Amino acid sequence: MLPEEIEAHRDRMWRRDPEFRVEDVYPAERFIDDVGFCEALTDSRRPGPSLYVAVCGRRDAHMPRNVQKDPESRLAWTIKDDVMRRGRYFYAKLIKGHATFITPRLLPFFNALWGVPQRMEKQVLSADALAILKVMRSEWEMATRDLREESGIKERARFDRAMLQLQKTLKIIPSDVLYEPTFTYIWSLPEARFQEQLKEKVKRQVALREIARAYLTGAGMTFRGELARVTGLSSPEAGLGNWALVDEGFAERMGPGIYRLANLPSHSCLQSNSYLQSDS
């Protein structure tokens, strides 16, 4: 069980309180700014911040099986599409293959850990992924069906596997989605929106520290293995990130694998400045 003050901290930072629930694209973007990164459509059964949970505004939010008839699920999906279209935040199936939003300030750190330099692409990416990437670097933007045809990958399962690998290595992103006349994503290269962030060179140890910092800021306290489960990092690397925060005084080590913000905000001060800004 988490201490109640930590649960209260998470309620506000992760918008698990009806008072702070996310109802449209503008508070959604402020939420992403505050937490640094979050999954889009996971529920309370997975640790970490989630746009869906923020839309529900409660700790025990569970995604129903029939999402089409559930108003909270539909709203979360609509807001997810709106944030993606506006293009201010990186969006792709990144962390463990889950749809993930990342604020631009953290993108260099995620790229340092999961991105693949162009010189290494032939050693890391599959032949199908390379074929898709070649088409995208020629066209820069393409709908799913057209991309399958141009890449020559007719088998849906093969295409999906390659697209997932490209998203998990920050090589391709969905930039829009169309529902009429048929459902399709529009795919783009992330450099079109985040060129400067993806060019930035960051040491691996710095990236581990800054991702740990972002998570601990929103979580207030992390327990053994929590950061690794949320981010997909190995346990040793997650530990390195947390220890770096202890070394600089940002965090306190409470026990094996347990870290807490050194200066945990009081409940009255937990609203971030960005959350109080107007929608303009």
C-alpha positions as CSV (number, residue, x, y, z in Angstrom):
1,M,0.0,0.0,0.0
2,L,1.2,3.5,-0.9
3,P,1.2,6.2,1.8
4,E,-1.9,8.3,1.5
5,E,0.1,11.5,0.9
6,I,1.8,9.8,-2.1
7,E,-1.6,8.6,-3.4
8,A,-2.9,12.2,-3.1
9,H,0.2,13.5,-5.0
10,R,-0.5,11.0,-7.8
11,D,-4.2,11.9,-7.8
12,R,-3.3,15.5,-8.7
13,M,-0.3,15.0,-10.9
14,W,-1.9,12.1,-12.8
15,R,-5.4,13.7,-12.7
16,R,-7.0,10.9,-10.8
17,D,-9.3,13.3,-9.0
18,P,-12.7,14.5,-10.4
19,E,-11.6,18.1,-9.8
20,F,-8.7,17.8,-12.2
21,R,-10.0,15.3,-14.7
22,V,-9.1,15.9,-18.4
23,E,-12.1,16.9,-20.5
24,D,-10.6,18.2,-23.8
25,V,-7.3,18.6,-25.6
26,Y,-6.0,21.6,-23.7
27,P,-5.9,20.1,-20.2
28,A,-4.7,16.9,-21.9
29,E,-1.6,18.7,-23.2
30,R,-1.0,20.4,-19.8
31,F,-1.2,16.9,-18.2
32,I,1.4,15.5,-20.6
33,D,3.6,18.5,-19.9
34,D,3.3,17.9,-16.2
35,V,4.1,14.2,-16.2
36,G,6.6,14.2,-19.1
37,F,5.3,11.0,-20.7
38,C,2.2,8.8,-20.3
39,E,0.4,6.0,-22.0
40,A,-2.7,6.9,-23.9
41,L,-5.3,4.2,-23.4
42,T,-4.2,2.0,-20.5
43,D,-6.2,1.9,-17.2
44,S,-5.4,1.6,-13.5
45,R,-4.2,-2.0,-13.9
46,R,-1.0,-0.7,-15.4
47,P,1.3,1.5,-13.3
48,G,2.1,5.0,-14.3
49,P,0.2,8.0,-15.7
50,S,-2.5,7.4,-18.4
51,L,-4.6,9.8,-20.5
52,Y,-7.6,7.4,-20.1
53,V,-7.3,7.4,-16.3
54,A,-7.0,11.2,-16.4
55,V,-10.2,11.5,-18.5
56,C,-12.0,9.3,-16.0
57,G,-10.6,11.3,-13.1
58,R,-10.4,8.5,-10.5
59,R,-8.0,5.9,-9.2
60,D,-9.9,2.8,-10.1
61,A,-10.6,3.5,-13.8
62,H,-11.0,0.2,-15.7
63,M,-11.3,0.2,-19.5
64,P,-14.6,-1.7,-20.3
65,R,-14.7,-4.4,-23.0
66,N,-17.2,-2.6,-25.1
67,V,-15.4,0.7,-25.5
68,Q,-17.6,2.0,-28.3
69,K,-20.5,2.4,-25.9
70,D,-18.5,3.8,-23.0
71,P,-18.5,7.6,-22.9
72,E,-15.2,7.9,-21.0
73,S,-13.4,5.6,-23.5
74,R,-14.8,7.5,-26.4
75,L,-13.7,10.8,-25.0
76,A,-10.2,9.5,-24.2
77,W,-10.0,8.2,-27.8
78,T,-11.2,11.6,-29.2
79,I,-8.7,13.6,-27.1
80,K,-5.9,11.2,-28.1
81,D,-6.7,11.9,-31.7
82,D,-6.8,15.7,-31.2
83,V,-3.5,15.8,-29.3
84,M,-1.9,13.6,-32.1
85,R,-3.2,15.9,-34.8
86,R,-2.0,19.1,-33.2
87,G,1.5,17.6,-33.3
88,R,2.9,19.3,-30.2
89,Y,3.8,16.0,-28.5
90,F,5.4,12.9,-29.7
91,Y,2.9,10.0,-30.1
92,A,3.6,6.4,-31.1
93,K,3.5,2.9,-29.8
94,L,6.7,3.2,-28.0
95,I,6.8,1.9,-24.4
96,K,6.3,-1.9,-24.5
97,G,4.3,-1.3,-27.7
98,H,1.7,0.8,-26.0
99,A,0.5,4.1,-27.4
100,T,2.6,6.7,-25.6
101,F,2.7,10.5,-25.5
102,I,6.1,12.2,-24.8
103,T,6.7,15.9,-24.2
104,P,9.3,17.4,-26.5
105,R,11.7,18.2,-23.6
106,L,12.0,14.5,-22.9
107,L,12.2,13.3,-26.5
108,P,16.0,13.5,-26.7
109,F,16.3,11.2,-23.7
110,F,13.9,8.6,-25.1
111,N,15.7,8.8,-28.4
112,A,19.0,8.2,-26.7
113,L,17.6,5.0,-25.1
114,W,15.4,3.5,-27.8
115,G,16.2,5.3,-31.0
116,V,18.4,3.7,-33.6
117,P,21.1,5.8,-35.4
118,Q,20.8,5.8,-39.2
119,R,24.2,4.1,-39.4
120,M,22.9,1.1,-37.4
121,E,19.5,0.7,-39.1
122,K,20.6,-2.2,-41.3
123,Q,21.9,-4.1,-38.3
124,V,18.8,-3.5,-36.1
125,L,15.8,-3.1,-38.3
126,S,14.0,-5.9,-40.1
127,A,14.0,-6.1,-43.9
128,D,10.3,-5.2,-43.9
129,A,10.9,-2.2,-41.6
130,L,13.7,-1.0,-43.9
131,A,11.5,-1.3,-46.9
132,I,8.8,0.8,-45.2
133,L,11.3,3.4,-44.0
134,K,12.7,3.8,-47.5
135,V,9.3,4.6,-48.8
136,M,8.6,7.1,-46.0
137,R,11.9,8.9,-46.5
138,S,10.8,9.4,-50.1
139,E,7.2,10.4,-49.5
140,W,7.3,11.8,-45.9
141,E,3.6,11.2,-45.4
142,M,1.4,8.3,-46.4
143,A,-1.8,6.5,-45.5
144,T,-1.6,2.9,-44.2
145,R,-3.0,1.2,-47.3
146,D,-0.8,3.2,-49.7
147,L,2.3,2.5,-47.5
148,R,1.6,-1.2,-47.6
149,E,1.3,-1.2,-51.4
150,E,4.4,1.0,-52.0
151,S,6.5,-1.1,-49.6
152,G,5.4,-4.3,-51.2
153,I,4.4,-5.9,-47.9
154,K,1.0,-7.5,-48.6
155,E,0.7,-9.6,-45.5
156,R,-1.0,-7.6,-42.8
157,A,0.8,-9.3,-39.9
158,R,4.2,-8.7,-41.4
159,F,3.4,-5.1,-42.1
160,D,2.1,-4.6,-38.5
161,R,5.2,-6.1,-37.0
162,A,7.4,-3.8,-39.1
163,M,5.4,-0.7,-38.2
164,L,5.6,-1.5,-34.5
165,Q,9.3,-1.9,-34.7
166,L,9.6,1.5,-36.5
167,Q,7.5,3.1,-33.8
168,K,9.4,1.6,-31.0
169,T,12.6,2.9,-32.5
170,L,11.2,6.4,-33.1
171,K,11.4,6.1,-36.9
172,I,7.8,6.7,-37.7
173,I,4.7,8.3,-36.1
174,P,1.0,8.6,-36.9
175,S,0.2,12.2,-37.6
176,D,-3.5,12.0,-38.3
177,V,-6.3,9.5,-38.4
178,L,-9.3,9.4,-40.8
179,Y,-12.5,7.6,-40.1
180,E,-14.3,8.3,-43.4
181,P,-14.7,6.8,-45.9
182,T,-12.6,4.1,-44.2
183,F,-10.5,4.0,-41.1
184,T,-6.8,4.7,-41.7
185,Y,-3.8,6.4,-40.1
186,I,-1.7,8.9,-41.8
187,W,2.0,8.2,-41.1
188,S,4.9,10.7,-41.0
189,L,8.5,10.9,-40.1
190,P,9.1,12.3,-36.6
191,E,11.7,14.7,-38.0
192,A,8.9,16.6,-39.6
193,R,7.7,17.7,-36.1
194,F,10.7,17.1,-33.8
195,Q,13.8,17.7,-35.9
196,E,15.7,19.6,-33.2
197,Q,14.9,17.2,-30.4
198,L,15.9,14.1,-32.4
199,K,19.2,15.8,-33.5
200,E,20.2,16.4,-29.9
201,K,23.0,14.1,-28.6
202,V,22.5,12.8,-25.1
203,K,24.6,10.4,-23.0
204,R,22.8,7.3,-21.9
205,Q,23.3,7.9,-18.2
206,V,21.8,11.4,-18.6
207,A,18.8,10.0,-20.4
208,L,18.3,7.4,-17.6
209,R,18.4,10.1,-15.0
210,E,16.0,12.5,-16.7
211,I,13.4,9.9,-17.4
212,A,13.7,8.7,-13.8
213,R,13.3,12.4,-12.7
214,A,10.1,12.9,-14.9
215,Y,8.5,9.7,-13.5
216,L,9.4,10.5,-9.8
217,T,8.1,14.0,-10.2
218,G,4.7,12.7,-11.0
219,A,4.7,9.6,-8.8
220,G,6.1,11.2,-5.7
221,M,7.6,7.8,-4.7
222,T,8.6,4.7,-6.6
223,F,8.8,1.2,-5.4
224,R,11.0,-1.7,-6.4
225,G,10.7,-2.4,-10.1
226,E,8.1,0.3,-10.7
227,L,10.2,2.5,-13.0
228,A,11.3,-0.5,-15.0
229,R,7.7,-1.7,-15.4
230,V,6.4,1.7,-16.5
231,T,9.2,2.5,-19.0
232,G,10.4,-0.9,-20.2
233,L,13.9,-0.2,-18.9
234,S,15.9,-3.0,-17.4
235,S,15.9,-3.1,-13.6
236,P,19.7,-2.2,-13.4
237,E,19.2,0.8,-15.7
238,A,16.2,2.0,-13.9
239,G,18.2,1.8,-10.7
240,L,21.0,3.8,-12.2
241,G,18.5,6.6,-13.1
242,N,17.1,6.7,-9.6
243,W,20.5,6.6,-7.9
244,A,21.6,9.6,-10.0
245,L,18.7,11.5,-8.5
246,V,19.8,10.6,-5.0
247,D,23.3,11.7,-5.8
248,E,22.1,15.2,-6.7
249,G,19.7,15.5,-3.8
250,F,16.5,15.3,-5.9
251,A,15.4,12.0,-4.4
252,E,15.9,10.1,-1.1
253,R,16.4,6.3,-1.0
254,M,14.0,5.0,1.6
255,G,15.0,1.3,1.2
256,P,16.0,-1.2,-1.5
257,G,14.4,0.0,-4.7
258,I,12.3,2.6,-3.0
259,Y,12.9,6.3,-3.9
260,R,10.9,9.4,-2.8
261,L,11.0,13.0,-3.8
262,A,13.3,14.9,-1.5
263,N,11.0,17.9,-1.4
264,L,7.5,16.4,-1.9
265,P,5.1,19.3,-2.5
266,S,2.3,19.9,0.0
267,H,-1.2,19.1,-1.3
268,S,-2.0,22.7,-1.6
269,C,0.9,23.3,-4.0
270,L,0.6,20.3,-6.2
271,Q,-1.1,22.1,-9.1
272,S,1.6,22.9,-11.6
273,N,1.9,26.3,-13.1
274,S,1.0,24.9,-16.5
275,Y,-2.2,23.4,-15.1
276,L,-3.3,26.9,-14.0
277,Q,-2.7,28.5,-17.3
278,S,-5.6,29.6,-19.5
279,D,-6.5,27.6,-22.7
280,S,-5.3,30.4,-25.0
